[in-house]
Amino acid sequence: MNNPSKNTSTYNYNATSDTLSISFRSGELATGIELTDYILLRVNKQSQQVVGITLLDYSVLVQPTELGSH
């Protein structure tokens, strides 16, 4: 049976490191997979479930460009 408290999404922005972390399943052990220089996907290797994502240099990622967002 799923624990509802583990399925609650949370987020945290750290202004010092300009990092936005989003957790879909708080408290689970995870391995980071670097998708790009700015995006780190966190995966529980045992269950093969995505448990979170980290966006590095967040303020850069949200800046508009000629083609839209990064």
RABEL-V432244 format. One line per field, one symbol per residue. ss: DSSP state (H for helix, E for strand, - for the rest). burial: + if it has 16 or more other ideal C-beta (glycine too) atoms within 10 Angstrom, else -. A space follows every 50 residues. Layout:
# RABEL-V432244
ss=???
burial=???
This chain:
# RABEL-V432244
ss=---HHHH--EEEEE----EEEEE-------EEEE----EEEEEE----EE EEEEE--HHHH--EE--EE-
burial=------------------+++-+++--+-+---------++++------- ++++++-+------------
